[in-house]
């Protein structure tokens, strides 16, 4: 069995997978997995590769490299790539603090967020969950699996170069 190929295939098929789950699925020891993941990361870092391996919130996943995203977008029609400034502001607030009520979002922004939240819900970026008498807004699973979310998380953590 080619362990590297197995790990690569499982990561590719997943929408993000933890080291623990990789170990459980593949039966490969954690130290070996870390070495294999590092090898895949190094391979994907080469200029002749269109994808890269990233770890976001403890999950490994393949992403399109930024310089090729315009081409991939034509195929996938990424609905999240067209967020305006107000929408991005709400997304960042929820990513940093969520789930939040509309009142909490409004307080952080200093203005009403009804229209922005509504548009984000229509785009599938934000979900709404009723808890007792209040409604909380959070980022959808689909959005959290997108490359733009990973960029936002990196920016929030200060990992972005620039």
C-alpha positions in Angstrom: 0.0 0.0 0.0 1.3 3.5 -0.9 0.5 5.3 2.3 1.2 8.7 0.8 -1.3 8.0 -2.0 -3.9 6.8 0.6 -3.5 10.0 2.7 -3.7 12.2 -0.4 -6.8 10.5 -1.6 -8.6 10.7 1.7 -7.8 14.4 2.2 -8.9 15.0 -1.4 -12.2 13.2 -0.9 -12.9 15.0 2.4 -14.0 18.5 2.9 -11.4 18.9 5.6 -10.2 16.1 7.9 -8.5 16.0 11.2 -5.3 14.1 12.0 -7.2 11.9 14.4 -9.7 10.9 11.8 -7.0 10.4 9.2 -5.3 8.0 11.6 -8.6 6.2 12.3 -9.4 5.8 8.6 -5.9 4.9 7.3 -4.5 3.0 10.3 -1.3 4.9 9.9 0.5 6.1 13.1 0.4 9.8 13.9 4.1 10.5 13.5 4.1 8.8 10.1 1.0 10.8 9.1 2.6 14.0 10.1 5.6 13.2 7.9 3.4 12.2 5.0 1.3 15.4 5.3 4.5 17.4 5.4 5.8 15.6 2.2 2.4 16.4 0.5 2.6 20.0 1.7 6.1 20.4 0.3 5.1 18.8 -3.1 2.1 21.0 -3.4 4.3 24.1 -2.7 6.1 23.7 -5.9 5.4 26.2 -8.7 4.2 23.4 -11.1 1.2 22.5 -8.8 -2.2 24.2 -9.0 -3.3 23.1 -5.5 -1.9 23.5 -2.0 -2.5 21.6 1.2 -3.6 23.8 4.1 -4.6 23.2 7.7 -7.5 25.3 8.9 -8.9 24.9 12.4 -7.2 21.5 12.7 -8.5 20.1 9.4 -6.4 19.3 6.4 -7.8 20.2 3.0 -6.6 20.9 -0.6 -7.2 24.3 -2.0 -6.7 25.9 -5.3 -3.7 28.2 -5.3 -4.7 31.9 -5.5 -3.1 32.5 -8.9 -5.4 29.9 -10.4 -8.6 30.8 -8.7 -10.0 32.9 -11.6 -9.8 29.8 -13.8 -11.4 27.5 -11.2 -14.1 30.0 -10.5 -15.3 29.8 -14.1 -16.0 26.1 -13.5 -17.3 26.1 -9.9 -19.1 29.5 -10.0 -18.1 30.3 -6.4 -20.9 32.2 -5.0 -18.9 33.5 -2.1 -16.3 35.4 -4.1 -18.5 38.5 -4.6 -19.0 39.6 -1.0 -19.3 43.4 -0.7 -17.7 45.4 2.1 -20.7 45.3 4.4 -21.2 41.6 3.9 -17.5 40.9 4.6 -17.8 43.0 7.8 -20.6 40.9 9.1 -18.9 37.6 8.1 -15.7 38.7 10.0 -17.7 39.6 13.1 -19.5 36.3 13.1 -16.2 34.4 12.3 -14.6 36.1 15.3 -17.4 36.0 17.8 -20.3 33.8 16.5 -22.9 32.6 16.8 -24.5 36.0 17.5 -27.9 37.6 17.7 -28.8 40.4 15.2 -28.7 42.8 18.1 -25.1 41.8 18.9 -24.1 42.2 15.3 -25.7 45.6 15.1 -23.9 46.7 18.3 -20.5 45.7 16.9 -21.2 47.4 13.6 -22.9 50.4 15.1 -25.7 50.2 12.6 -28.6 48.0 11.5 -27.6 44.8 9.8 -31.0 43.4 8.7 -30.4 43.8 4.9 -26.9 42.5 5.1 -27.8 39.4 7.1 -30.8 38.7 4.8 -28.5 38.9 1.7 -25.9 36.6 3.4 -28.6 34.1 4.2 -29.8 34.2 0.6 -26.2 33.5 -0.5 -25.9 30.6 1.8 -23.2 32.3 3.9 -25.1 32.7 7.1 -27.6 30.4 8.8 -30.2 31.3 11.4 -31.0 29.2 14.4 -33.8 29.8 16.9 -32.7 29.1 20.5 -35.6 29.7 22.8 -36.9 33.2 22.2 -33.7 34.5 20.5 -32.3 33.9 17.0 -28.6 33.3 16.5 -26.7 33.7 13.3 -23.7 31.7 12.3 -21.6 30.9 9.3 -22.9 27.9 7.3 -20.9 24.7 7.0 -20.7 25.3 3.2 -19.1 28.7 3.7 -16.8 27.4 6.4 -15.5 24.9 3.8 -14.8 27.5 1.3 -11.3 29.0 0.5 -12.5 32.5 1.3 -13.3 31.4 4.9 -9.8 30.1 5.3 -8.4 33.4 4.1 -10.6 35.2 6.6 -9.5 33.0 9.4 -5.9 33.6 8.5 -6.4 37.3 8.4 -8.1 37.3 11.8 -5.2 35.3 13.3 -2.7 37.6 11.7 -1.3 34.8 9.5 -1.7 36.8 6.3 1.4 38.3 4.9 1.0 41.9 3.9 
